[in-house]
Amino acid sequence: MEGGNLDLQTKYDKLASEYSKLRAQATVLRRAVLEEQSKSSNLKETLRSKEISLRRTEQEVDSLCFRNEQLLRRVSTLQEDLDSELKNKKHKRRSETNKQCIDKSIIDEDLAKKIAEIAELASQISEKDSEILQLNERVEVLETRLARQLHESANIESKLRKQLVSQRHKSGDVEIVSESSEAASLVGSEDSISVDENAINVNDEKLINISSHKSILNTTIKSAESNKIIELEREIQHWKTEYELQKMLCTSYPSNTLIHKPNGNNGENKEAQINIKTEILGSMKAPAVMNEEANARETKLRNYFTERLNALAESKSLVASQVNSLTTEISALQNHLEIKENEIKNISRSSKALETKCKEIEEELATTRMNYEEQLRLVTEHAADLYDKLAPVK
């Protein structure tokens, strides 16, 4: 019995150990079942999502197939359109090439014309430059001639000044002679003495006028010449009046004269005149002289004054002729210079007009060149676009 109990006990222990093992396995299996259930649920969910995505992809595929069919139809229509456009463009290209050839020929002709015009303008500019140089040379020649004329006029002015100085000296000599003749023609009256004093004052005024006219002569040539003529005319009129006055005195008082030799200076003549005045005031009577001596003195005075008047008239005529020649020559030179200046102005205006025309032509050429380059660029871009469009079709 004890052996049976032991067997039962061992069996029971075995069963208990197996039960514990099975129980442990059951827990493990339970866990595994739970895990498998969770996995299966996850797989179901993923299956559902995949089915949904599959349906979506199928729908997308269907839509893509439909769109592909549409695109194929559109591509076929575009291909047909391209073929028709290519045919039309071939015809257009032929016409455009013909037009371009015509346009190029026209443009070449225009360019040739413009180049010829530019060459003509350049030749005209060179001709105008040569003309300007020639005119400048002529102006220089005229300036040298004008300088010569001015030098000659300066020489003539110096000669006129010398003549004025000589005239002044001669007028001094004539003054001495007139004073001696006045002293000789004094008769016994205060009227004749007053006439002599007036003559001396006139001579002094004449000398003052000569000096004033000499200062005026230094200003310009024309004023010098005109003042010389006026001075000579005044001197002629003065000596004419002096001559008439002396003639009247000699004819009115032929018997009462005093003879004084003109060997002394002006101071001595003045002292003699003062002595004559005192003698006339003291005693109104003077010694008588023969009519022959008065006639001889009158003839001497007449000859002297006639020679003097002739010399003055000759000098006046010479000065007048020189003045006329100089004025005519100066006026001719001035007119010639004005003409040349006007020619130079006209040439400068024409050269400026030609320069502006050349600039306009150059600007026009630049604009046409830019336009042609822009057109060529657009044509090349259009051809490249057409080539890119036709490349995938081929």
C-alpha positions in Angstrom: 0.0 0.0 0.0 2.8 2.2 0.8 4.2 1.5 -2.6 0.9 2.4 -4.2 0.7 5.6 -2.3 4.2 6.4 -3.4 3.2 5.8 -6.9 0.2 8.0 -6.6 2.2 10.6 -4.9 4.8 10.5 -7.7 2.0 10.5 -10.2 0.4 13.3 -8.4 3.6 15.2 -8.3 4.1 14.6 -11.9 0.6 15.8 -12.7 1.1 18.8 -10.5 4.3 19.6 -12.2 2.7 19.1 -15.6 -0.3 21.1 -14.5 2.0 23.9 -13.4 3.8 23.6 -16.7 0.6 23.6 -18.7 -0.6 26.5 -16.6 2.5 28.4 -17.4 2.2 27.5 -21.0 -1.5 28.5 -21.0 -0.5 32.0 -19.7 2.2 32.2 -22.3 -0.2 31.0 -25.0 -2.9 33.4 -23.7 -0.4 36.2 -24.1 0.6 35.0 -27.5 -3.1 34.8 -28.5 -3.7 38.3 -27.3 -0.6 39.4 -29.3 -1.8 37.6 -32.3 -5.3 39.1 -31.9 -3.8 42.6 -31.7 -1.6 41.8 -34.7 -4.6 40.5 -36.6 -6.6 43.6 -35.8 -3.7 45.7 -36.9 -3.4 43.7 -40.0 -7.1 44.1 -40.7 -6.8 47.8 -40.2 -3.8 48.0 -42.5 -5.7 45.8 -45.0 -8.6 48.1 -44.9 -6.3 51.1 -45.4 -4.5 49.4 -48.2 -7.8 48.5 -49.8 -8.9 52.1 -49.6 -5.6 53.3 -51.0 -5.8 50.6 -53.7 -9.3 51.8 -54.7 -8.0 55.3 -54.8 -5.0 54.3 -57.0 -7.4 52.4 -59.2 -9.5 55.5 -59.6 -6.4 57.6 -60.2 -5.2 55.0 -62.8 -8.6 55.2 -64.5 -8.5 59.0 -64.5 -4.9 58.9 -65.7 -5.9 56.5 -68.5 -8.7 58.8 -69.4 -6.4 61.8 -69.4 -3.8 59.9 -71.4 -6.4 59.2 -74.0 -7.4 62.9 -74.0 -3.7 63.8 -74.3 -3.2 61.4 -77.1 -6.1 62.9 -78.9 -4.8 66.4 -78.3 -1.3 65.4 -79.3 -2.7 64.0 -82.5 -4.7 67.1 -83.2 -1.6 69.2 -82.3 0.5 67.1 -84.6 -2.0 67.6 -87.4 -2.0 71.4 -86.6 1.8 71.3 -86.6 1.9 69.6 -89.9 -0.5 72.1 -91.4 1.5 75.0 -89.8 4.7 73.6 -91.1 3.3 73.5 -94.5 2.0 77.0 -94.2 5.3 78.2 -92.7 7.2 76.6 -95.5 5.2 78.7 -97.9 5.6 81.7 -95.6 9.3 81.1 -95.4 9.6 81.0 -99.1 7.7 84.3 -99.3 9.7 85.8 -96.4 13.0 84.7 -97.9 11.9 86.4 -101.1 10.8 89.5 -99.2 14.0 89.4 -97.1 16.1 89.2 -100.3 14.1 92.1 -101.7 14.4 94.0 -98.4 18.2 93.2 -98.2 18.6 94.5 -101.7 16.7 97.7 -100.9 18.7 98.0 -97.6 21.9 97.5 -99.5 20.9 100.1 -102.0 20.0 102.5 -99.2 23.3 101.8 -97.5 25.2 102.3 -100.7 23.4 105.6 -101.2 24.1 106.7 -97.6 27.7 105.7 -97.9 27.9 107.7 -101.2 26.3 110.7 -99.5 28.7 110.4 -96.6 31.6 110.3 -99.0 30.3 113.3 -100.8 29.8 115.1 -97.5 33.3 114.2 -96.5 34.6 115.5 -99.8 32.6 118.7 -99.4 33.8 119.1 -95.8 37.4 118.7 -97.0 36.8 121.2 -99.8 35.2 123.6 -97.4 38.2 123.2 -95.0 40.6 123.9 -97.9 38.5 127.0 -98.8 38.6 128.1 -95.2 42.4 127.7 -95.2 42.6 129.7 -98.4 40.4 132.4 -97.0 42.4 132.5 -93.8 45.5 133.0 -95.9 43.8 135.7 -97.9 42.7 137.3 -94.6 46.3 137.2 -93.4 47.5 138.8 -96.6 44.8 141.5 -96.3 45.8 142.0 -92.6 49.4 142.5 -93.7 48.3 144.9 -96.4 46.2 146.7 -93.8 49.2 146.9 -91.5 51.2 148.3 -94.4 48.5 150.9 -95.1 48.5 151.8 -91.4 52.2 152.1 -91.4 52.0 154.3 -94.5 49.3 156.4 -92.9 51.5 156.7 -89.8 54.3 157.9 -92.0 52.0 160.3 -93.7 50.8 161.5 -90.3 54.5 162.1 -89.3 55.0 164.0 -92.5 52.0 166.1 -91.8 53.3 166.8 -88.3 56.6 167.8 -89.8 54.7 170.0 -92.3 52.8 171.5 -89.4 56.0 172.2 -87.5 57.5 173.8 -90.7 54.2 175.7 -91.2 54.5 176.9 -87.6 58.1 178.1 -88.1 57.1 179.8 -91.3 54.1 181.4 -89.6 56.6 182.7 -87.0 58.7 184.2 -89.8 55.6 185.6 -91.4 54.7 187.0 -88.0 58.0 188.8 -87.8 57.6 190.2 -91.4 54.0 191.2 -90.6 55.1 192.9 -87.4 57.8 194.8 -89.3 55.4 195.7 -92.1 52.8 196.8 -89.5 55.5 198.9 -87.7 56.4 200.4 -91.1 52.8 201.1 -92.0 52.0 202.8 -88.7 51.1 206.4 -89.7 50.0 208.9 -87.0 46.7 207.5 -85.9 45.6 205.2 -83.1 43.4 203.2 -85.5 46.4 201.8 -87.4 48.1 200.8 -84.1 45.0 199.0 -82.9 44.8 197.2 -86.3 48.4 196.0 -85.7 47.6 194.8 -82.2 44.6 192.9 -83.6 46.9 191.3 -86.2 49.3 190.2 -83.5 46.5 188.8 -81.5 45.2 187.0 -84.6 48.6 185.5 -85.1 48.8 184.3 -81.5 45.3 182.8 -81.8 46.5 181.1 -85.0 49.4 179.6 -83.2 47.1 178.4 -80.4 44.8 176.9 -83.0 47.7 175.2 -84.7 48.9 173.6 -81.4 45.3 172.5 -80.6 44.9 171.0 -84.1 48.2 169.3 -83.7 47.0 167.6 -80.5 43.8 166.6 -82.3 45.9 165.2 -85.2 47.5 162.7 -82.8 44.1 161.0 -82.1 43.2 159.6 -85.6 44.3 159.9 -89.2 41.1 161.2 -90.5 40.7 163.9 -87.9 44.4 164.9 -88.6 43.7 165.2 -92.3 40.5 167.1 -91.8 42.0 169.4 -89.3 45.0 170.0 -91.5 42.6 171.1 -94.4 40.6 173.3 -92.0 43.8 174.9 -90.7 45.1 175.6 -94.1 41.9 177.1 -95.2 41.8 179.3 -92.1 45.4 180.3 -92.7 44.7 181.2 -96.3 41.7 183.2 -95.3 43.8 184.9 -92.6 46.6 185.8 -94.9 44.1 187.0 -97.5 42.5 189.3 -95.0 46.0 190.4 -93.7 47.0 191.1 -97.3 43.9 193.2 -97.9 44.4 195.0 -94.7 48.0 195.8 -95.4 47.1 196.9 -98.9 44.4 199.2 -97.5 46.8 200.6 -95.0 49.5 201.2 -97.6 47.1 202.9 -100.0 45.4 205.0 -97.4 48.5 206.3 -95.7 51.3 206.4 -98.3 53.0 209.5 -97.0 53.3 208.9 -93.2 55.4 205.7 -92.6 58.3 204.7 -90.5 61.1 202.5 -91.7 62.5 199.9 -89.3 64.8 197.2 -90.4 63.6 193.7 -89.3 67.0 192.6 -88.0 66.0 192.3 -84.3 63.9 189.7 -82.5 60.3 189.8 -81.5 61.1 191.7 -78.3 62.9 194.4 -80.1 60.0 194.8 -82.6 57.6 195.1 -79.7 59.8 197.8 -78.1 59.9 199.6 -81.4 56.1 199.4 -81.6 55.8 200.8 -78.1 58.2 203.6 -79.0 56.2 204.3 -82.1 53.0 204.5 -80.0 54.6 206.9 -77.5 55.9 209.0 -80.4 52.5 209.1 -82.1 50.8 209.9 -78.8 53.4 212.6 -78.0 53.5 214.1 -81.4 51.0 213.2 -84.1 53.4 214.2 -86.9 56.0 211.9 -88.6 58.5 212.4 -91.3 57.2 211.9 -94.8 58.5 209.2 -97.2 58.2 209.1 -100.9 55.5 207.2 -102.8 58.1 205.1 -104.5 59.3 203.6 -101.3 55.7 202.8 -100.3 55.1 201.2 -103.7 58.3 199.1 -103.4 57.3 197.9 -100.0 53.8 197.1 -101.2 55.2 195.1 -104.1 57.5 193.2 -101.8 54.7 192.4 -99.4 52.4 191.5 -102.3 55.0 189.1 -103.8 55.7 187.6 -100.4 52.1 187.0 -99.6 51.3 185.7 -103.1 54.2 183.2 -102.8 53.0 182.2 -99.4 49.4 181.7 -100.6 50.6 179.7 -103.6 52.7 177.4 -101.3 49.8 177.0 -99.0 47.4 176.2 -101.9 49.9 173.6 -103.2 50.3 172.0 -99.8 46.5 172.0 -99.4 46.0 170.3 -102.7 48.7 167.7 -101.9 47.2 167.0 -98.5 43.7 166.8 -100.0 44.8 164.4 -102.7 46.6 162.3 -100.1 43.6 162.3 -97.9 41.3 161.3 -100.7 43.6 158.5 -101.8 44.0 157.2 -98.2 40.2 157.4 -97.5 39.3 155.6 -100.7 42.0 153.0 -100.1 40.9 152.5 -96.5 37.2 152.3 -97.5 38.1 149.8 -100.2 40.1 147.7 -97.7 37.3 147.9 -95.1 34.7 146.8 -97.7 37.0 144.0 -98.8 37.5 142.9 -95.2 33.7 143.0 -94.6 33.2 140.9 -97.7 35.8 138.3 -96.6 34.3 138.2 -93.1 30.9 137.6 -94.5 32.3 134.8 -96.7 34.1 133.3 -93.7 30.8 133.4 -91.7 28.9 131.8 -94.6 31.5 129.1 -94.9 31.5 128.4 -91.2 27.7 128.2 -91.3 27.7 125.8 -94.2 30.4 123.7 -92.5 28.3 123.6 -89.3 25.3 122.6 -91.4 27.3 119.8 -93.0 28.5 118.6 -89.7 25.0 118.5 -88.3 23.9 116.6 -91.4 26.7 114.1 -91.0 25.8 113.6 -87.4 22.1 113.0 -88.4 23.2 110.5 -91.0 25.4 108.7 -88.6 22.6 108.6 -86.0 20.2 107.3 -88.7 22.7 104.6 -89.7 23.1 103.6 -86.0 19.4 103.3 -85.5 18.9 101.3 -88.7 21.7 99.0 -87.7 20.2 98.5 -84.2 16.8 97.8 -85.8 18.3 95.2 -88.2 20.2 93.5 -85.3 17.0 93.4 -83.2 15.0 91.9 -86.1 17.7 89.3 -86.7 17.7 88.4 -83.0 14.0 88.0 -83.0 14.1 85.8 -86.1 16.8 83.6 -84.6 14.8 83.2 -81.3 11.7 82.3 -83.3 13.6 79.8 -85.3 15.1 78.3 -82.1 11.6 78.0 -80.6 10.3 76.2 -83.7 13.2 73.9 -83.7 12.6 73.0 -80.0 8.9 72.4 -80.7 9.7 70.1 -83.7 12.5 68.2 -82.0 10.3 66.0 -79.7 7.8 65.4 -82.5 10.5 63.9 -84.6 
